[in-house]
Amino acid sequence: MDAKQSAQLIQSAMIIAGIGSLIQINVNAIISVTLIFLVSAIETIGDTSALAVSGLGREVTTKETAGSIACDGYVSALSSVFGCT
């Protein structure tokens, strides 16, 4: 079975299950959102470093950087559910 036959089989199964018209995968949208999340993560690292140096007079720790990236990812994912940019 080649790739085309496999795709047709999956599409047929989705139509039979009644979800074929509900699910559409757009690769361009996935790539765009991934790039936006990466840029946001880089911005968060810069913001966290700048705040630690200017506000606290020290370098940021790995735990603080990880926490800020995790919080940014959570908020970004939550805002995407509501259609916010």
Secondary structure as UniProt FT lines:
FT   HELIX           3..17
FT   TURN            20..22
FT   HELIX           27..51
FT   HELIX           52..56
FT   HELIX           62..81
FT   TURN            82..83
//
